[in-house]
Amino acid sequence: MKYTKPINIQGLGTRALRRVQVGQWVTAGEGGPLGRYLGCKKSRTLIVVVGWHENAKRYPEGPTAYWQTLRDYALGE
């Protein structure tokens, strides 16, 4: 699957969110902050896990640890 330009996830339904490729750049609204989609956590309600680019830059252990921590959360690990 190819990555596309950042996707606005604000208006997507549950089915569409589950089909977004992990690692895809996303925004929360038109012109909103840039983030990376990391998956949907399995639970009774839909939990969409997105890592925001600005937060990754400020993470104490570094951006790689930030992305990995959130991906593990999305996978339930």
TORVEXPA-40581 format. One record per atom (N, C-alpha, C): residue in three letters; chain; x, y, z. Coordinates in steps of 0.05 Angstrom, whole numbers. Each point is the difference from the previous one (the first is absolute). Example, Ala and Ser with C-alpha at 12.3 -4.5 7.8 and 13.67 -1.06 7.14 Angstrom:
<rs>
r aa:ALA ch:A xx:264 yy:-114 zz:156
r aa:ALA ch:A xx:-18 yy:24 zz:0
r aa:ALA ch:A xx:18 yy:24 zz:0
r aa:SER ch:A xx:-7 yy:21 zz:-14
r aa:SER ch:A xx:16 yy:24 zz:1
r aa:SER ch:A xx:-15 yy:22 zz:14
</rs>
This chain:
<rs>
r aa:MET ch:A xx:17 yy:-23 zz:0
r aa:MET ch:A xx:-17 yy:23 zz:0
r aa:MET ch:A xx:18 yy:25 zz:0
r aa:LYS ch:A xx:-8 yy:20 zz:-15
r aa:LYS ch:A xx:15 yy:25 zz:-2
r aa:LYS ch:A xx:-10 yy:20 zz:21
r aa:TYR ch:A xx:19 yy:16 zz:10
r aa:TYR ch:A xx:-8 yy:22 zz:17
r aa:TYR ch:A xx:-11 yy:22 zz:-18
r aa:THR ch:A xx:-18 yy:16 zz:10
r aa:THR ch:A xx:-11 yy:23 zz:-14
r aa:THR ch:A xx:6 yy:25 zz:15
r aa:LYS ch:A xx:-9 yy:23 zz:-10
r aa:LYS ch:A xx:3 yy:25 zz:14
r aa:LYS ch:A xx:-15 yy:-3 zz:27
r aa:PRO ch:A xx:7 yy:17 zz:19
r aa:PRO ch:A xx:-14 yy:-2 zz:27
r aa:PRO ch:A xx:-30 yy:-1 zz:-3
r aa:ILE ch:A xx:-12 yy:-18 zz:15
r aa:ILE ch:A xx:-29 yy:-5 zz:0
r aa:ILE ch:A xx:-13 yy:14 zz:24
r aa:ASN ch:A xx:-22 yy:14 zz:-4
r aa:ASN ch:A xx:-15 yy:12 zz:22
r aa:ASN ch:A xx:-17 yy:-22 zz:12
r aa:ILE ch:A xx:7 yy:-9 zz:24
r aa:ILE ch:A xx:-14 yy:-22 zz:13
r aa:ILE ch:A xx:-25 yy:9 zz:16
r aa:GLN ch:A xx:-3 yy:26 zz:2
r aa:GLN ch:A xx:-22 yy:10 zz:17
r aa:GLN ch:A xx:-28 yy:-10 zz:-9
r aa:GLY ch:A xx:-4 yy:-2 zz:-26
r aa:GLY ch:A xx:-27 yy:-7 zz:-9
r aa:GLY ch:A xx:-3 yy:-29 zz:-9
r aa:LEU ch:A xx:21 yy:-16 zz:4
r aa:LEU ch:A xx:-1 yy:-28 zz:-9
r aa:LEU ch:A xx:-16 yy:-17 zz:19
r aa:GLY ch:A xx:-15 yy:-19 zz:-11
r aa:GLY ch:A xx:-15 yy:-19 zz:17
r aa:GLY ch:A xx:18 yy:-23 zz:9
r aa:THR ch:A xx:-12 yy:-17 zz:17
r aa:THR ch:A xx:15 yy:-22 zz:12
r aa:THR ch:A xx:12 yy:-18 zz:-21
r aa:ARG ch:A xx:-15 yy:-8 zz:-20
r aa:ARG ch:A xx:10 yy:-18 zz:-21
r aa:ARG ch:A xx:23 yy:12 zz:-15
r aa:ALA ch:A xx:-2 yy:25 zz:-7
r aa:ALA ch:A xx:21 yy:14 zz:-15
r aa:ALA ch:A xx:26 yy:3 zz:17
r aa:LEU ch:A xx:-4 yy:6 zz:26
r aa:LEU ch:A xx:23 yy:2 zz:18
r aa:LEU ch:A xx:16 yy:-26 zz:2
r aa:ARG ch:A xx:-14 yy:-22 zz:1
r aa:ARG ch:A xx:13 yy:-26 zz:3
r aa:ARG ch:A xx:16 yy:-7 zz:-26
r aa:ARG ch:A xx:-7 yy:12 zz:-22
r aa:ARG ch:A xx:14 yy:-6 zz:-25
r aa:ARG ch:A xx:24 yy:19 zz:-6
r aa:VAL ch:A xx:4 yy:20 zz:17
r aa:VAL ch:A xx:23 yy:18 zz:-4
r aa:VAL ch:A xx:25 yy:-16 zz:6
r aa:GLN ch:A xx:21 yy:4 zz:-17
r aa:GLN ch:A xx:25 yy:-14 zz:3
r aa:GLN ch:A xx:16 yy:11 zz:24
r aa:VAL ch:A xx:11 yy:-18 zz:16
r aa:VAL ch:A xx:16 yy:9 zz:22
r aa:VAL ch:A xx:25 yy:15 zz:-11
r aa:GLY ch:A xx:6 yy:23 zz:12
r aa:GLY ch:A xx:22 yy:17 zz:-10
r aa:GLY ch:A xx:-9 yy:22 zz:-17
r aa:GLN ch:A xx:-26 yy:0 zz:-9
r aa:GLN ch:A xx:-11 yy:21 zz:-17
r aa:GLN ch:A xx:0 yy:26 zz:15
r aa:TRP ch:A xx:8 yy:22 zz:-13
r aa:TRP ch:A xx:-2 yy:26 zz:11
r aa:TRP ch:A xx:-29 yy:9 zz:1
r aa:VAL ch:A xx:-9 yy:11 zz:22
r aa:VAL ch:A xx:-28 yy:9 zz:3
r aa:VAL ch:A xx:-1 yy:28 zz:12
r aa:THR ch:A xx:-23 yy:12 zz:-2
r aa:THR ch:A xx:-5 yy:25 zz:14
r aa:THR ch:A xx:-27 yy:-3 zz:14
r aa:ALA ch:A xx:-4 yy:18 zz:19
r aa:ALA ch:A xx:-26 yy:1 zz:15
r aa:ALA ch:A xx:-14 yy:25 zz:-9
r aa:GLY ch:A xx:-13 yy:0 zz:-22
r aa:GLY ch:A xx:-12 yy:23 zz:-11
r aa:GLY ch:A xx:17 yy:13 zz:-22
r aa:GLU ch:A xx:-13 yy:15 zz:-17
r aa:GLU ch:A xx:14 yy:14 zz:-22
r aa:GLU ch:A xx:21 yy:19 zz:12
r aa:GLY ch:A xx:25 yy:-4 zz:-8
r aa:GLY ch:A xx:22 yy:17 zz:9
r aa:GLY ch:A xx:7 yy:-5 zz:29
r aa:GLY ch:A xx:-10 yy:-22 zz:12
r aa:GLY ch:A xx:6 yy:-7 zz:27
r aa:GLY ch:A xx:28 yy:-10 zz:4
r aa:PRO ch:A xx:7 yy:-8 zz:25
r aa:PRO ch:A xx:27 yy:-10 zz:5
r aa:PRO ch:A xx:5 yy:-26 zz:-15
r aa:LEU ch:A xx:25 yy:-4 zz:-7
r aa:LEU ch:A xx:9 yy:-24 zz:-15
r aa:LEU ch:A xx:7 yy:-22 zz:20
r aa:GLY ch:A xx:-11 yy:-24 zz:-6
r aa:GLY ch:A xx:6 yy:-23 zz:16
r aa:GLY ch:A xx:3 yy:-25 zz:-17
r aa:ARG ch:A xx:7 yy:-22 zz:13
r aa:ARG ch:A xx:4 yy:-25 zz:-13
r aa:ARG ch:A xx:-20 yy:-20 zz:12
r aa:TYR ch:A xx:-16 yy:-13 zz:-17
r aa:TYR ch:A xx:-20 yy:-19 zz:8
r aa:TYR ch:A xx:15 yy:-26 zz:9
r aa:LEU ch:A xx:-7 yy:-9 zz:24
r aa:LEU ch:A xx:14 yy:-24 zz:11
r aa:LEU ch:A xx:-19 yy:-23 zz:5
r aa:GLY ch:A xx:-25 yy:2 zz:-6
r aa:GLY ch:A xx:-18 yy:-22 zz:2
r aa:GLY ch:A xx:-25 yy:6 zz:17
r aa:CYS ch:A xx:-17 yy:-20 zz:2
r aa:CYS ch:A xx:-24 yy:1 zz:17
r aa:CYS ch:A xx:4 yy:-21 zz:22
r aa:LYS ch:A xx:-3 yy:9 zz:25
r aa:LYS ch:A xx:3 yy:-18 zz:22
r aa:LYS ch:A xx:-26 yy:-16 zz:3
r aa:LYS ch:A xx:3 yy:-26 zz:5
r aa:LYS ch:A xx:-23 yy:-17 zz:4
r aa:LYS ch:A xx:-12 yy:5 zz:28
r aa:SER ch:A xx:-25 yy:7 zz:0
r aa:SER ch:A xx:-15 yy:5 zz:24
r aa:SER ch:A xx:-30 yy:1 zz:-7
r aa:ARG ch:A xx:-17 yy:5 zz:20
r aa:ARG ch:A xx:-29 yy:1 zz:-6
r aa:ARG ch:A xx:-7 yy:25 zz:-17
r aa:THR ch:A xx:16 yy:21 zz:4
r aa:THR ch:A xx:-4 yy:24 zz:-17
r aa:THR ch:A xx:25 yy:3 zz:-17
r aa:LEU ch:A xx:-3 yy:15 zz:-21
r aa:LEU ch:A xx:23 yy:4 zz:-19
r aa:LEU ch:A xx:19 yy:20 zz:12
r aa:ILE ch:A xx:25 yy:-8 zz:3
r aa:ILE ch:A xx:22 yy:17 zz:9
r aa:ILE ch:A xx:19 yy:3 zz:-22
r aa:VAL ch:A xx:1 yy:23 zz:-12
r aa:VAL ch:A xx:18 yy:6 zz:-23
r aa:VAL ch:A xx:26 yy:10 zz:12
r aa:VAL ch:A xx:23 yy:-12 zz:-7
r aa:VAL ch:A xx:26 yy:8 zz:11
r aa:VAL ch:A xx:15 yy:15 zz:-22
r aa:VAL ch:A xx:6 yy:25 zz:6
r aa:VAL ch:A xx:15 yy:18 zz:-18
r aa:VAL ch:A xx:22 yy:12 zz:17
r aa:GLY ch:A xx:24 yy:0 zz:-11
r aa:GLY ch:A xx:23 yy:14 zz:12
r aa:GLY ch:A xx:3 yy:26 zz:-14
r aa:TRP ch:A xx:0 yy:22 zz:15
r aa:TRP ch:A xx:2 yy:26 zz:-12
r aa:TRP ch:A xx:29 yy:8 zz:-2
r aa:HIS ch:A xx:7 yy:11 zz:-23
r aa:HIS ch:A xx:28 yy:6 zz:-8
r aa:HIS ch:A xx:13 yy:19 zz:21
r aa:GLU ch:A xx:-13 yy:21 zz:9
r aa:GLU ch:A xx:11 yy:18 zz:19
r aa:GLU ch:A xx:6 yy:-14 zz:27
r aa:ASN ch:A xx:-18 yy:-18 zz:8
r aa:ASN ch:A xx:5 yy:-14 zz:25
r aa:ASN ch:A xx:24 yy:-19 zz:-2
r aa:ALA ch:A xx:4 yy:-12 zz:-24
r aa:ALA ch:A xx:22 yy:-18 zz:-4
r aa:ALA ch:A xx:27 yy:15 zz:3
r aa:LYS ch:A xx:1 yy:25 zz:-9
r aa:LYS ch:A xx:24 yy:15 zz:2
r aa:LYS ch:A xx:7 yy:7 zz:29
r aa:ARG ch:A xx:-20 yy:1 zz:17
r aa:ARG ch:A xx:5 yy:8 zz:28
r aa:ARG ch:A xx:1 yy:-24 zz:19
r aa:TYR ch:A xx:-3 yy:-24 zz:-10
r aa:TYR ch:A xx:0 yy:-24 zz:17
r aa:TYR ch:A xx:28 yy:-4 zz:13
r aa:PRO ch:A xx:1 yy:-3 zz:26
r aa:PRO ch:A xx:26 yy:-2 zz:14
r aa:PRO ch:A xx:19 yy:-21 zz:-11
r aa:GLU ch:A xx:-11 yy:-24 zz:-7
r aa:GLU ch:A xx:17 yy:-22 zz:-10
r aa:GLU ch:A xx:6 yy:2 zz:-30
r aa:GLY ch:A xx:-11 yy:20 zz:-13
r aa:GLY ch:A xx:4 yy:4 zz:-29
r aa:GLY ch:A xx:-24 yy:-9 zz:-16
r aa:PRO ch:A xx:-1 yy:9 zz:-25
r aa:PRO ch:A xx:-23 yy:-6 zz:-17
r aa:PRO ch:A xx:-4 yy:-30 zz:-6
r aa:THR ch:A xx:21 yy:-15 zz:-3
r aa:THR ch:A xx:-3 yy:-28 zz:-6
r aa:THR ch:A xx:-14 yy:-15 zz:23
r aa:ALA ch:A xx:7 yy:7 zz:25
r aa:ALA ch:A xx:-13 yy:-12 zz:23
r aa:ALA ch:A xx:-29 yy:8 zz:2
r aa:TYR ch:A xx:-6 yy:25 zz:-8
r aa:TYR ch:A xx:-27 yy:10 zz:1
r aa:TYR ch:A xx:-18 yy:-16 zz:-19
r aa:TRP ch:A xx:10 yy:-4 zz:-25
r aa:TRP ch:A xx:-16 yy:-15 zz:-20
r aa:TRP ch:A xx:-4 yy:-29 zz:9
r aa:GLN ch:A xx:21 yy:-12 zz:11
r aa:GLN ch:A xx:-1 yy:-28 zz:8
r aa:GLN ch:A xx:-19 yy:-3 zz:24
r aa:THR ch:A xx:1 yy:18 zz:19
r aa:THR ch:A xx:-17 yy:-1 zz:24
r aa:THR ch:A xx:-30 yy:1 zz:-9
r aa:LEU ch:A xx:-6 yy:18 zz:-18
r aa:LEU ch:A xx:-28 yy:2 zz:-9
r aa:LEU ch:A xx:-9 yy:-24 zz:-17
r aa:ARG ch:A xx:18 yy:-10 zz:-16
r aa:ARG ch:A xx:-6 yy:-23 zz:-17
r aa:ARG ch:A xx:-5 yy:-25 zz:18
r aa:ASP ch:A xx:16 yy:-3 zz:21
r aa:ASP ch:A xx:-4 yy:-22 zz:19
r aa:ASP ch:A xx:-27 yy:3 zz:14
r aa:TYR ch:A xx:-8 yy:25 zz:6
r aa:TYR ch:A xx:-26 yy:5 zz:13
r aa:TYR ch:A xx:-22 yy:-8 zz:-19
r aa:ALA ch:A xx:2 yy:7 zz:-26
r aa:ALA ch:A xx:-20 yy:-7 zz:-19
r aa:ALA ch:A xx:-3 yy:-30 zz:-4
r aa:LEU ch:A xx:22 yy:-14 zz:3
r aa:LEU ch:A xx:0 yy:-30 zz:-3
r aa:LEU ch:A xx:-8 yy:-13 zz:26
r aa:GLY ch:A xx:-2 yy:15 zz:22
r aa:GLY ch:A xx:-8 yy:-11 zz:25
r aa:GLY ch:A xx:23 yy:-13 zz:15
r aa:GLU ch:A xx:24 yy:8 zz:-6
r aa:GLU ch:A xx:23 yy:-12 zz:13
r aa:GLU ch:A xx:10 yy:17 zz:23
</rs>
